[in-house]
Amino acid sequence: MGVGLFTIVYSLIMSGFSLWMGSAAFIAVSYFFGAGFPKDKIWNILCSFALGIVWGLIAFRLLHVPSISGLIASSVMFGIMTFIVLFLQGTIMKFTMVPAWLIAWGTTMLILSNITIHSWGLFVFQLYACMVLGIFVIGYFSDYFNKVMFRLFPEKDDCDKNSDGKESDNMADHQA
């Protein structure tokens, strides 16, 4: 319920601030949920998203170099860039998270391949803002909403029910 509710809230924020890259928010929060909602790694993930956006911009620029834009050369370029991501994460940038980096890189490339950018600074800001808002508005707020709902409407313990599904009035049934 919380995810659905805060998707609506995010959509209203997105519309109000002309953040047209809503898909980036859903991709970001999907990664965050898929990774097990690691609140202790939020800054690692956000940093990795930023690096992924930079990686997407670099790849996009390199694809406009005629000698790299062909099938073989671009495949080699993507392979080298992926190797560099893995190398950096394994050595000097251990705080990064490769899946988050690669997801942001792919998201950036996908969006860039479908539109014309008129203001690169605004594009980068909006893309990153959408990713951050996706995690915080959809992710964190829905998590908080779920906690409030479970506090207001707690689930009944399994020990309150007999094997036939009816609640027990006998205290002996609660002892194990």
C-alpha positions as CSV (number, residue, x, y, z in Angstrom):
1,M,0.0,0.0,0.0
2,G,2.8,2.4,0.9
3,V,4.6,2.0,-2.4
4,G,1.4,2.7,-4.3
5,L,0.5,5.7,-2.1
6,F,4.0,7.3,-2.3
7,T,4.2,6.6,-6.1
8,I,1.3,9.0,-6.3
9,V,3.1,11.5,-4.0
10,Y,6.2,11.2,-6.1
11,S,4.2,11.7,-9.3
12,L,2.8,14.9,-7.9
13,I,6.2,16.2,-7.0
14,M,7.6,15.1,-10.3
15,S,4.8,17.0,-12.2
16,G,5.1,20.1,-10.0
17,F,8.8,20.4,-10.6
18,S,8.8,19.3,-14.2
19,L,10.9,16.2,-13.5
20,W,10.0,14.3,-16.6
21,M,12.3,11.3,-15.9
22,G,10.0,9.5,-13.6
23,S,11.3,6.1,-14.9
24,A,14.7,6.9,-13.4
25,A,13.0,7.1,-9.9
26,F,11.3,3.8,-10.4
27,I,14.5,2.1,-11.6
28,A,16.4,3.5,-8.6
29,V,13.9,2.5,-6.0
30,S,13.5,-0.9,-7.6
31,Y,17.2,-1.4,-7.2
32,F,17.0,-0.2,-3.6
33,F,14.1,-2.6,-2.8
34,G,15.8,-5.4,-4.7
35,A,19.0,-5.0,-2.8
36,G,17.0,-5.5,0.5
37,F,16.4,-1.9,1.4
38,P,20.0,-1.4,2.8
39,K,19.5,1.8,4.8
40,D,23.1,1.6,6.0
41,K,24.4,1.7,2.4
42,I,22.2,4.6,1.1
43,W,25.2,7.0,0.6
44,N,27.2,4.3,-1.2
45,I,24.2,3.7,-3.5
46,L,23.7,7.4,-4.1
47,C,27.4,7.9,-4.9
48,S,27.3,4.9,-7.2
49,F,24.2,6.4,-9.0
50,A,26.1,9.7,-9.5
51,L,29.1,7.8,-10.9
52,G,26.8,5.8,-13.2
53,I,25.4,9.0,-14.6
54,V,28.9,10.3,-15.2
55,W,29.8,7.0,-16.8
56,G,26.7,7.3,-19.0
57,L,27.7,10.7,-20.1
58,I,31.2,9.5,-20.9
59,A,29.9,6.6,-22.9
60,F,27.4,8.8,-24.8
61,R,30.2,11.2,-25.7
62,L,32.5,8.4,-26.8
63,L,29.8,7.0,-29.0
64,H,29.8,10.2,-31.0
65,V,33.5,9.7,-31.9
66,P,33.3,8.2,-35.4
67,S,36.1,5.6,-34.8
68,I,34.3,4.3,-31.7
69,S,30.7,4.4,-32.9
70,G,30.9,1.1,-34.9
71,L,29.7,-2.2,-33.5
72,I,33.1,-3.8,-32.7
73,A,34.7,-0.6,-31.4
74,S,31.7,0.4,-29.2
75,S,31.5,-3.2,-27.8
76,V,35.2,-3.0,-26.8
77,M,34.6,0.5,-25.3
78,F,31.7,-0.8,-23.2
79,G,33.8,-3.8,-22.1
80,I,36.7,-1.6,-21.1
81,M,34.4,0.8,-19.3
82,T,32.8,-2.1,-17.4
83,F,36.2,-3.4,-16.5
84,I,37.2,0.0,-15.2
85,V,34.1,0.1,-13.0
86,L,34.9,-3.3,-11.5
87,F,38.6,-2.4,-11.1
88,L,37.8,0.9,-9.3
89,Q,35.2,-0.8,-7.0
90,G,37.7,-3.5,-6.1
91,T,40.6,-1.2,-5.4
92,I,40.3,2.5,-4.6
93,M,36.5,2.9,-4.6
94,K,35.4,0.0,-2.4
95,F,32.5,2.2,-1.1
96,T,30.8,2.0,-4.4
97,M,28.2,-0.6,-5.4
98,V,28.7,-2.0,-8.9
99,P,25.0,-2.9,-9.5
100,A,23.9,0.7,-8.6
101,W,26.7,2.2,-10.8
102,L,25.7,0.0,-13.8
103,I,22.0,0.6,-13.3
104,A,22.5,4.4,-13.3
105,W,24.8,4.1,-16.3
106,G,22.2,2.1,-18.2
107,T,19.4,4.4,-17.3
108,T,21.4,7.4,-18.4
109,M,22.2,5.8,-21.7
110,L,18.6,4.7,-22.3
111,I,17.3,8.2,-21.7
112,L,20.1,9.9,-23.7
113,S,19.4,7.6,-26.7
114,N,15.8,8.7,-26.9
115,I,15.8,12.5,-26.5
116,T,17.8,15.6,-27.5
117,I,19.4,17.3,-24.5
118,H,19.4,21.1,-24.6
119,S,20.8,21.8,-21.2
120,W,23.3,19.2,-20.0
121,G,23.6,20.6,-16.5
122,L,19.8,20.6,-16.0
123,F,19.6,17.1,-17.5
124,V,22.1,15.7,-15.0
125,F,20.5,17.5,-12.1
126,Q,17.0,16.3,-13.0
127,L,18.2,12.7,-13.6
128,Y,20.0,12.5,-10.2
129,A,17.2,14.3,-8.4
130,C,14.7,11.8,-9.8
131,M,16.8,8.9,-8.6
132,V,17.2,10.4,-5.1
133,L,13.6,11.3,-4.9
134,G,12.6,7.8,-6.0
135,I,14.6,6.3,-3.1
136,F,13.5,8.8,-0.5
137,V,9.9,9.5,-1.5
138,I,8.8,6.1,-2.7
139,G,11.3,4.0,-0.7
140,Y,11.7,5.6,2.7
141,F,8.3,7.1,3.0
142,S,6.5,3.9,2.0
143,D,8.7,2.0,4.6
144,Y,7.7,4.6,7.2
145,F,4.1,4.3,6.2
146,N,4.2,0.5,6.5
147,K,5.7,0.8,10.0
148,V,2.9,3.2,11.1
149,M,0.3,0.8,9.6
150,F,1.7,-2.2,11.4
151,R,1.8,-0.2,14.6
152,L,-1.9,0.9,14.2
153,F,-3.0,-2.6,12.9
154,P,-0.7,-5.2,14.4
155,E,-0.9,-8.7,13.0
156,K,-2.2,-11.4,15.3
157,D,0.3,-13.9,16.6
158,D,0.0,-17.4,15.3
159,C,-0.2,-18.6,19.0
160,D,-3.5,-16.8,19.3
161,K,-5.1,-19.3,16.9
162,N,-5.8,-23.0,17.2
163,S,-5.0,-25.4,14.5
164,D,-8.6,-24.9,13.1
165,G,-7.9,-21.1,12.8
166,K,-10.1,-20.0,15.7
167,E,-8.7,-17.9,18.5
168,S,-8.1,-19.7,21.8
169,D,-9.4,-18.5,25.2
170,N,-7.3,-21.1,27.0
171,M,-4.0,-19.8,28.5
172,A,-2.5,-23.3,28.4
173,D,-2.7,-23.1,24.6
174,H,-0.3,-20.2,24.6
175,Q,2.4,-22.0,26.6
176,A,5.0,-23.9,24.6
